[in-house]
């Protein structure tokens, strides 16, 4: 967990390394019944970007990310479009 936390801190301070103009919406975004998204962001086109930090890349990690994307996409996108 410490390695993941250090990487998360680094990414928060350097989101432009992932994509220019990427904006952090929330760290450790909790979704009821699903868990926490490490970094919830939006890009310059107001599209949702979910960043999950894992010490080891496993097939279940990809499944988790896809699940998060499906669950949050509609809700968050509506919120962003109202800004």
ABEGO torsion letter per residue (X at the ends): XAAAAAAAAAAAAAAAAABBGBBBABBGBBBBGAEBBABBBBBAAGBBBBBBBBABBBAAAAAAAAAAAAAAAAAAAAAAAAX
